[in-house]
Amino acid sequence: MHHVSRPRGNIFQKKLYYLDLYNYAGRFGDTVRPQEIAGNLKQKDAYISETVRSRKLEELWTTFDSINRKMLITALLDPGLRFR
């Protein structure tokens, strides 16, 4: 049995690695390995989606906090100012 090392690099490089393995296994009539590899690719897609969602949410909270901080500073510097 041939040993294949785990992929290194960014997510895109890892997906290419698994796609190559998938194609290689299919060429030699392996039916179990392609299903396992397809599962790995689906997990990576879910991981990428969750990572993107988390980062966007973090950016939104950072923007929200920045706006609140600016409003607080403005209110402290000009007590007569009213926000509607």
N, C-alpha and C positions, 0 to 999 in steps of 0.2 A: 504494500500500500504506500502510495506517495504522500508524504507529509507536506502540507501547505502552511506557510506561516501566516499569522493574522495580519490584516492590512494596517498600514500606518498612514498618517496624513489626515487631511480634512475629510469631512463627511462626503463630499463629492468624490474624492479619490477612493474612499471605501466603497461607495456604491458602484463605481466602475469595477473595482476588484471583485465584488460579489457578482456583478453582471458577467464578467469574464468567466468566473467559476461556473456560473449557471450554464453559459453557452458551452463550455468545455465538457461538463458532465452530460449535457444533452447529446453532444456529438458521439459520445461513447456508450449511449444507451442506458445510462444511470437514471433511474426513475425516482429514487428516494432523495438523492442529493439536490436536484433542482427544486423540489418542494421545500426542502429545508432552507435553501438559499433564498427562495421567494419569500418565505416567512421572515428571514433576516432583513430583507429589503423593506418589507412592509413595516417592520418594527422601526427601522431607521426613519422611514417617512413619518411615522407617528411621533418619533422623538424630535425630528426637525420641526414639525408643525407645533409641537408643544413648546419647544425652545423659542421659536419665533413669536408665539403668542405671549409667552412669559416676558420676553424682552420688550415687546410693544406695550404690555401692561405696565412694566417698570418705567418706560419712557413717559407714559401718560401720567403716572403718579408723580414723577419728577417734575413734569410740566405743571401739574396741579399744585404741588408744593411751592414751586417758584412763583406762581401767580398769587397764591395766598400770602406768601412772604412779602411780595411787592405791595399788595393791598394793605397789609398790616403796617408796613413801614410808612406808606402814604398816609394812613389814618393816624398814625402816631405823630407824624410831622405836621399834619393839618387836621386838628381835631374838629374843625367846623365842616369838613368834607363828609358828605353822606353818600353811601353806596345804595343803590336801589336794587 
